[in-house]
Amino acid sequence: MSYICSITNNEKGMKKDIKLNLDLRELNQVIEEEVNKAVFEECAPVYFLKGTGELAEFLGISKSKAQELKNEGVFSCFQIDRIVLFDPDIVTKELEDYNQKEKNIKKYPRIKTVDN
């Protein structure tokens, strides 16, 4: 037996129909696997780095350097009472952006102009 599944790409809003040649048992197995995968991803525990000490340990730098980078706004964070939290995935992405920015600055230094 054949089943037609509609799949929508959320980014582009495009809808596509796919014809699957599966028996009911195989279809149930596919659905069960996908539901389990989606539930696991949704329910996965969220881990945050607490404070600049854990940020420093995560990045392999000193606490003072981690505090300096936080104060410069290199890393996004949020605060609950007095606890500052960092998302490790976002920190990793922001570190890549920061390193790229620093590399570009060193590669193409600013040229100072003198007003006459």
N, C-alpha and C positions, 0 to 999 in steps of 0.2 A: 504494500500500500504506500502511496506517496502523500506527503504532507507539505504544505506550502507555509513557509515561515517568512514573516516580514521583518526586516532589520532596518532600523533607522540610525543613520550616522548623526549623532547629536551635534557635532561640530558644524556640519554642512547642512543638516536638516534633510538630507536625501534619504528616500525610502527605497529599499530594494527587496524584491521577493526572491526567495531561494526555494527550489523544489528539492525535498529530501526523500530519498527512497529508503525508508526505515519501516520495520514492523513496529507495532505498539510497544513491545518490550524494549527495543533499542531506543525508541523515542523517549520513553520514560527514563531510561538510564542516562541519556544525554541531558534531559531536563534536570534530573536529580544532581548530576555532577555540576552543572552550571549554577544551580541554586546553592549548593553547598559551597562552591567557590565564592559566589557573591556574598553569602552570609559570613563566611570566614573573613573576607576582606573588610566587610563593614564592621565586624565585631572584633577585629584585631586590636589589641591594646595599643593605646597611644602613649608614646614615651617622650618626655621632654627633658631637656638639660636644665637643671636647677642651679641658677646662679652662674657667675663668671668663673667660679672654680671648676664646675663640671664642663663649662664651655672650654676652658683652657685645657683640661684633660682630654676632651674630645678632639681638639685641634692639635694637641701636642705642643702647646706654647705656654708661656708663663701666665700667671693670673693677672699681672699688671698689663701685659700686652693684650690679653682678652678684654680687660676693662677698658683699655684705650680704644680698641676696635669697636666695642659696644658704644662708647661715648661718641665716637666719630660717626655712628649710625651705619656701620658696615653690616651689622646683623640686626634683623628684626627680632623683637622680643615683646613679650607682654608680661604684665605684672599682676599678681594677686597678693594683696596686702604688701608685704615687704619682700616677697619671693619673685625674682625675675626668672622667667622661663623662656627657653629657646627650643624651637623645633629643629631637630638634627637634620632633617631633609632640607629644610629651608636654609639652614646655616651652610650646608654643603654647597647648595646652589649659589648663595650669596658670596661664599668664599671664592668660587670659580669666577664669578663676575668681578669681584674685587681684584683677584690676581690678574685677570685679563686687563682690567683698567690700569693697574700698576705697571704691567708689562708695556702697554701702549704709551704710558707717560714716559717710561724710561727709554723707549724706542724713539719717540718723537718729543724731545723735551721742548718746553715752551721757549720761544725766543723773545727776549726782552727788547722792547723798542725804547729808544731814547728820544724824548721830545726836544726839538731844537727851538 
